[in-house]
Amino acid sequence: MRHDVFFFTHRYCSFVVFGLELFNTAFRRSRFDFQDKQIIARIDPLVKLIGNALYSSSEPVIVAFSKAPASILQCPPKSVPSSAPLIARQILSIIRSTGSGESAVAQAGLEALASILRECEAAQVKEKDLLFLIEIVSLYL
């Protein structure tokens, strides 16, 4: 029984990443009709899921979920204005924890943060956070 629990906890992230990659691929190929209220209602719970997944300790999950905000923000569900600031703060926290912009997690986080700030007016960052981001990015210019 202990082996089954160990296997599940280490393999769940593969299923989560697979599902999210399916969503991102379907979005890129324009498989969703954003005029349909039912589709928007089905996408709405994903906003909270993205916020929760950013607290994961699994790097592939964080990278996969960092790619999702750009897709979801373009079909604005109702929960985006309230969730976007929290997601932006968590992404900033993840970038800070990496210490540089070299890792895949930090790069995915920077891309997600840029799309959140571009698409959602409710997500604003503080001046100290902007200075940190400029410091991280300026190392690579």
C-alpha positions in Angstrom: 0.0 0.0 0.0 2.8 2.4 0.8 4.3 1.9 -2.7 0.9 2.9 -4.3 0.8 6.2 -2.3 4.4 7.0 -3.3 3.7 6.3 -6.9 0.6 8.4 -7.0 2.2 11.4 -5.3 5.1 11.4 -7.8 3.0 10.7 -10.9 0.0 13.0 -10.4 1.9 15.9 -11.8 2.2 14.0 -15.1 -1.5 13.8 -15.4 -2.0 17.5 -14.4 0.6 18.7 -16.9 -0.9 16.5 -19.7 -4.4 18.0 -19.1 -3.1 21.5 -19.1 -1.1 20.9 -22.3 -4.3 19.7 -23.9 -6.0 22.9 -22.8 -3.2 25.1 -24.1 -3.1 23.2 -27.4 -6.9 23.5 -27.9 -6.7 27.2 -27.1 -3.9 27.8 -29.6 -5.8 25.9 -32.3 -9.0 28.0 -31.6 -11.1 25.1 -30.5 -13.1 27.2 -28.0 -16.0 29.5 -28.9 -15.7 32.3 -26.5 -19.1 33.7 -27.4 -20.7 30.6 -25.8 -21.5 31.2 -22.2 -21.3 27.5 -21.3 -17.7 27.4 -22.5 -16.8 30.4 -20.4 -18.5 28.9 -17.4 -16.5 25.7 -17.8 -13.2 27.7 -18.1 -14.0 29.8 -15.0 -13.0 27.1 -12.5 -9.6 26.8 -14.1 -8.6 30.2 -12.8 -8.8 29.0 -9.2 -7.0 25.8 -10.2 -4.1 27.8 -11.7 -3.8 29.8 -8.6 -3.7 26.7 -6.4 -1.3 24.9 -8.7 1.3 27.7 -8.4 1.8 26.5 -4.8 2.9 23.1 -6.0 6.4 21.9 -5.3 6.6 20.1 -8.7 8.6 22.1 -11.3 6.8 20.7 -14.3 3.4 21.6 -12.8 4.5 25.2 -12.1 5.9 25.6 -15.6 2.8 24.2 -17.3 0.5 26.3 -15.2 2.6 29.4 -15.8 1.7 29.1 -19.5 -2.1 29.0 -18.8 -2.8 32.6 -17.7 -2.0 33.9 -21.2 -4.7 31.7 -22.7 -7.3 32.1 -20.0 -7.0 35.9 -19.8 -7.9 36.2 -23.5 -11.3 34.6 -22.8 -12.0 36.5 -19.6 -14.1 34.4 -17.2 -15.8 36.2 -14.3 -13.3 35.2 -11.7 -10.2 36.7 -13.5 -10.4 40.3 -12.0 -10.4 38.9 -8.4 -7.9 36.2 -9.0 -5.3 37.9 -11.2 -3.7 40.0 -8.4 -3.2 36.8 -6.3 -1.8 34.8 -9.2 0.6 37.7 -10.1 1.8 37.9 -6.5 2.4 34.1 -6.4 4.3 34.2 -9.7 6.5 37.0 -8.3 7.1 34.9 -5.2 8.2 32.0 -7.4 10.5 34.2 -9.5 12.0 35.5 -6.3 12.6 32.0 -4.9 14.5 31.0 -8.1 17.0 33.8 -7.6 17.6 34.4 -11.3 15.9 34.4 -14.6 17.8 31.4 -16.0 15.6 28.5 -14.8 12.6 27.3 -16.8 10.3 28.1 -13.8 11.5 31.7 -13.7 11.2 32.2 -17.5 7.7 30.7 -17.6 6.8 32.9 -14.6 8.1 36.1 -16.3 6.1 35.3 -19.4 3.0 34.6 -17.4 3.4 37.8 -15.4 3.9 39.8 -18.5 0.6 38.5 -20.0 -1.2 39.0 -16.7 -0.1 42.6 -16.5 -0.8 43.2 -20.2 -4.3 41.7 -20.2 -5.7 42.4 -16.7 -5.9 45.9 -15.3 -6.8 44.5 -11.8 -3.3 43.0 -11.5 -0.9 45.7 -10.5 2.5 45.3 -9.0 4.2 47.5 -6.5 7.2 49.6 -7.2 9.6 47.4 -5.3 8.3 44.4 -7.4 8.9 46.3 -10.6 12.4 47.2 -9.5 13.1 43.5 -8.7 11.8 42.4 -12.2 13.9 45.1 -13.9 17.0 43.9 -11.9 16.3 40.3 -13.0 15.7 41.1 -16.6 18.5 43.6 -17.0 21.1 41.0 -16.3 20.1 39.3 -19.6 20.0 42.4 -21.8 
